[in-house]
Structure formats: structure tokens, C-alpha cells
Amino acid sequence: MEKRQALIFLPVLAVASFLVKISGSSSFRPVLTGPDLAFSGPRVVFRCVASNVSPPVVYELIKDGRVRIGRNRDFQGGQVASFPIKVTAASEGSYHCRATAGGTTEISNSIKLRVVTPPSYTRVTSEPFPPVAYEGSRMALSCDAERGSNLSYSWFFNRKEITSSTSLPFHFVENKLLVERVTPEYAGNYSCTAWSSVNEIKRISSSTEVQVTIKVYVSKPEISFSVHKEGTSYHGNVTCWSTRGSPPVNLYLLLDGKEVDSVTAAQTPAAWFLVVVVPELDMGEARCRVKTENQDLTSEPVNLEVVPVGGNVKVEVEYLYTADSKLTTARLSCHVSRGTFPYISWLFNDSVLPSESHPDSHTHPILPHIAFADRRRSLILTKLSPEESGYYRCRARDSYDDSGPWVESAAELVQVTGERPGLREE
């Protein structure tokens, strides 16, 4: 009876053993490892392994769910199947491993590979083009690589990198360097590098330098008029200039509203014009005009009239005091009633005082504390002591005629004592 029961249970045990084997062989799952980012060009390796599975095991690397890239067979069990591939742009996609053992097939995890193309042929382009902008305007520079993906950018100004600490007034937007309001200090050479990184390995492409010019708006032109004499002839010179502004600029001489001459200034915004001059004859009203591609400005007028020095010449004295009524300075002014271009000379006790261009103490007696101002129309005694006491007078002649006659003032006495200085006319 017991033998019969044992025979009955044998088929049941066989079926149970078969089910255990099926269950054990279907429980494995392969694991795929490999890169998710790679440069185009070199080789990379995907690896697949399935543990706790009886050999032989067939491994297949599948791309995008349908393309078989490679096939490997493991006859020992537990061996890693390697799939080296050369990376190209077509290699980008989703990869998984398919493992087959004992008639059972299992699918691994998937890895999405992105292919990074290193940058090349990088250059800087500008807006506006060519890279010339006026102060206060907007400028945009772009770092453009002909090829490349997954790119980052670095910018350089005069070969120094523009970092977060030096970014103002720069703004970075993708591959662009922006300046909303440019100023002359940002004129110079700009360059960039485009780079991509995979596993801390950088591939860099650098541009050549681009020179950026920042133009300065010209200021309102100024005008001056001078005369010189050659023999018995007189020649006039009108000078036109702007104190600021980027060349080239066009400067024009207007006489009584009509354009009579012009110059294109290529270096500095200034020009000189020769005009006809006849003393004591009004030759008209002159103005300077300056024009650029976006500006048109005109100076104040000046009369082209040369009046010879003459009439009365007079010295006036003004004393200057501190808040506590202490005398510090005396200012002597020379007033010439007539003359367009007077040259002023000062005398102290009938000796000519030196000018800045004649400091020779052997030929010109020098007071130790004097200064000239307002084209020598003013003589300033910067220190008052008995040494500065004496008679002062001024004289004037035409600055364009060294041989012309002098017109002199009366002498004024400046007397410095311990008390309030005295003043009398002689």
C-alpha cells in the first residue's frame, strides 16, 4: 500500500520540479551600462550582463527598439557582453539589451545616448555690422560655431575673460554678448570660445578677435578768429573745432550764412580756414558748421572785423581780503577802450614785467609773487609786502603787429604798509 502511494506522487514531484526550473530561468533580468553622452568620433562601449541564469546566454544590443547593433554569446554564465561602437551623429538614440537563455528572453533597462559634436570654425559676428556703434546705442555680439552641439560660451575683452565680477554692463544671453548702452571705454578687441564638455573633457573652438569701435558724438562746434601780418598784408585765420567727437567729420565755414569752404577732418574734429582781412573793415559774420552721418551742428557767430588798438587805456586795482579782513591779494586790470586783438604788457616802476615766455631775471626784473590772467589783461599780486609797493601801468598794441605803436595807461600806485593799502593816481 505504501509503495503504491509513492508511485502516485512521483508524477506530481516531476511537474513541480519542471515548474521550479521555468520559474528560476524566467526571473533573470539583464542590466545594460554605458554612456548617455559622448563626443562624435571616438568609440564607446555598452556592456550587458544577466546574473543567476544558466548558460548559454545570447546577448543582443538593440537601438530604438528595432535595430540590432551587435550580438554576443556567453557559454560560461555571468560573463559581461561588450558592444563597442564608433560614435557618429546617427548613433544618437535609445539602447537596450536583449538576453535569451533557456528559451526565455528578457529586456534590460534602456539608455538614451546623446551625441555631442565638438565645436569648430567659431567666429564673432556683430549687430550692427560692421562693429561700429555710437555711444549710448545698443551692441550685440554673437559667438557662432559652424558645427557643434551642447555648447557653452566664454567671452574675452582685450584678451581678458569677461567674468561674473566684470560682467557689467555686459549681459549674456545664450551665445550673445549684449551691451545696452555702450560707452567709449568698451571699444577694443572682442573674441569668444565655444566649448562642449563630456565627462570633464572639454573640446574648445576659439574665434579670432573682432575690433569694436565706439564713436563719440561731436559737441557743438566752437569758433575763433586770429590775424597775422606779413609785410604790409594782413591774413585772417578762422579756427573751427569740437571739444569731443569721433572723426571723420566734415567742417564748413559759413560767411553771412553761405558756405565758403569745407574740410574733412580725419584725425581730430578741427579745421583752419584762411579769410581775407582788411583792418577797420567789417568782412562779415562767420560761423562753423560740423556734420557727421547723424549730426549737423553750428557754432555761435563771430564778426570778421579787425579794429586796431587805440583810445584810452586804464588800470583798475581791486584788493581782496579774508573773512577776518586780512589783506591777501591785489588784482590789477587793464582796460583798453578800442582794439580787437590787443597785446597787453605791464610795467612796474617803468620796468617791463616778464611774461611766462620771458622769465630771464637778468633782462627783466621779476617780482617774486605775480601772475597773469585773462590773456594778460589782469595782473595778480599773490603776496603783498613792501616789495610789491610801487607804480603799475599797462600798455597795449595790436598782437598781430610787433612793430605797431603802444598805447599806455597812467600809472597807479599800490602802496603796501602794515595798515590798509593806499591808492592814488599819478
ABEGO torsion letter per residue (X at the ends): XAAAAAAAAAAAAAAAAAAAAAAAAAABBBBBBEBABBBBGBBBBBBBBBBGBBOBBBBBBBBGGABBABBBBBAAEGBBBBBBBBBBAAABEBBBBBBBBGGBBBBBBBBBBBBBBBBBGBBBBBOBOBBBBBBGBBBBBBBBBABEBGBBBBBBBGGBBBBAAAAOABBBBEABBBBABBBAAABEBBBBBBBBBBGGBBBBBBBBBBBBBBBBBBBBBBBBBBBBBBEABBBBBBBBBBABEBOBBBBBBBBGGBBABBBBBAABBBBBBBBBBBBGBBAEBBBBBBBBAABBBBBBBBBBBBBBBBEBBBBBBBBBBBAAGBBABBBBBBBBABEABBBBBBBBGGBBBBBAABABAAABBBBABBBBBGGGABBBBABBBAAABEBBBBBBBBAABAABBBBBBBBBBBBBBABBBBBBBX
